[in-house]
């Protein structure tokens, strides 16, 4: 394989490496927690649900890409985002996913009118529509809870999501359950 030969190719290769570093849910969860501010290893384990050995491996990959920085202070190991723009990148990803979901809903609305695909085959069953609606409702609920916490606390959406994830884990609830409480005004957020 021949390496990049010019500035555009080098930039594309560097971007691909960045996205490879983000291509694991555990690493994205770690970055989302760190978007709220520096955290101790124990806090990262608690917030992400990762075991220390798995967290260490994921942090090593993030350090190798210079996305996180770690330093010992007072006998404790702290981590933080190397660049605040990483939080913007996570927010942009959330925006893209929300746009994709909205597009999917629009497509389904068009298909749902007839209940048949392009070749006339029935592609929507009552069960598949119900599952999709439930999934979209949960996503909207979580998005509303994140926005509510973010507005109430002045924190970023990533920090708000990290807080909701921590609550869910500590209380052994799903993210949707904690989000429902938060939207209803019962959650601490």
N, C-alpha and C positions, 0 to 999 in steps of 0.2 A: 504494500500500500504506500502510495506517495503522500507525503505530508502537504500541508497548505503551502501555496507558492506565493501568495500575495496578501496584502493587508485585509482584503475582504474575506479571503479564505481563513486567515488567522483569526479574525473576529468571529466568523461563523464557528470555527472549531472551539474557541474559548467559550462562546455562548452554549454550545452543545455540552461542554464539560460542566458548565454551571448547572444546566438543566439535568444532567446526569446526577449531580450531587443532590438535587431536589427530588429525584425520582423515587423516593421511598417515603411512605407515609410517616414512619417514625421520625425521619429527619425533618419533615415538614412540621410535625407536631412540636419538635424541639425548637425549631425556629419561631413558631407561633408563640411559644411560651417566652422565649428570649426577646421577642418583640415588645413584651411588656416591661422588660428591663433585665438587669443581671440576675442570675439565679445560681444557687448552690446545686451541686450534683444531686443531693437528696431531694431538693425541690423539683428538679427536672424529672427524677424518677417518679415522684408522686404525681406530678402534673401530667406526665405522658403515659404512666402505667408500665414503663420499661424497667426491666431488671438492670441493676448496675452494670453487669457485664455487657448486655446488649446496648445500653446507653453509651458505654465507653466506646464501643465499636462505631456507633453512629456519630458520636462527637469527633472521633478520629477522622472520619471521612469529611465532616464539615470543616474541621481544622485544616485538613489537607487542601481544601478548596478556598481556604482563607475566609470562610463565611462566619465562623465564630472564633472568639479569642478566649483563652482560659488563663487564669492566674491564681496562684495560691496567695491567700491573705489570712493571717491569723490561724494558720493550720487548716483552713477550709479552701476548697477549690471552687472558684467562681467562674461562670461563663457569661458571655454577652455577645451580641451581634457585632461583627467586625465593621459592618456598614449599616447605617439606619435605612438605607434604600432597600435592604432585604425585606423589611416590613412592607414597603410599598409594592414589592414584587409579589408578596403573598396576597396583598389586597387586590392587586391586578388579577391574580389567578382566581380569586373569589368572584370578581366582576365577570370574568370570562365564563366561569361555571354558571353564574346566574343568568347570563345572556343565553348560554346554551340551553338551560332549562326553559327559559321563556320561549325560545325557538321550538323546542320539542313540544311544548304545550300548544303553540300555534299550529304546528303540523298535525298534532293529534286532533285538534278541533276541526281541521279540514277533513281529516280521515274519518273522524267520528260521525260526521254527517251522513256518510254512506255506510260506514262499518266495514268497508272493503278496501283492499289495496289496489294498486294499479292494474293487476291482472284479474281483479274481481274476487280474489280469495279473501275470506274473512280473516282479518288480522287482529281485530280487537274483540276480545271476549269480555264479558262482564267482570270476570275475575282479574284479567290483566289491567283493565281500566281502573278497577278499585285499588289494586296494588300501586299503580302509577300515581293515582290521586293521593293516596296515603303518603307515598314517598314525597311528593311535591308539597303536601301540606306540612309534613315534618320539616322539610327544608325551609319553607317560608316561616314556620314557627321559630326555628333556630335563628334564621336571619333577623327576624323581628326582635328576638331576645338580645342578640348581639348588638343591634342598633340601639335598643333601649338602654342596655348597660353602658354602652359607649357614650350615649348622650347624657346619661345621668351622672357618670363618673368623669367624663372628659377624657377617657382613655381611648386608645386606638381600637379598631374592631378586632385586631388580633389579640390584644390584651383582654378585651371583653370575652372573646371566645375562650381564651386560656382560663379565665376565671370561671366560666361556666363549666368547662371540662374538669377543672379541679373540684368544683362543687359536686358534679355528677359522680366523680370517682370517690370522693370522701363520703358521700351519702349513699353509694351503691345504687344510683339511679341512672337512667339513660339520659343522654344529652337532651332529648326531646322532652322528657319529664321535667328536668330542671328549667328548660326554656319555657315550658308551659307555665310553671310557677312564676317565673320572672315576668313574663308578659302579663300575667294576671295580677302582678304586684305583690306576690307572696314571697318571691325569691330575693335573697340579699344582693345577688349580682355582684 
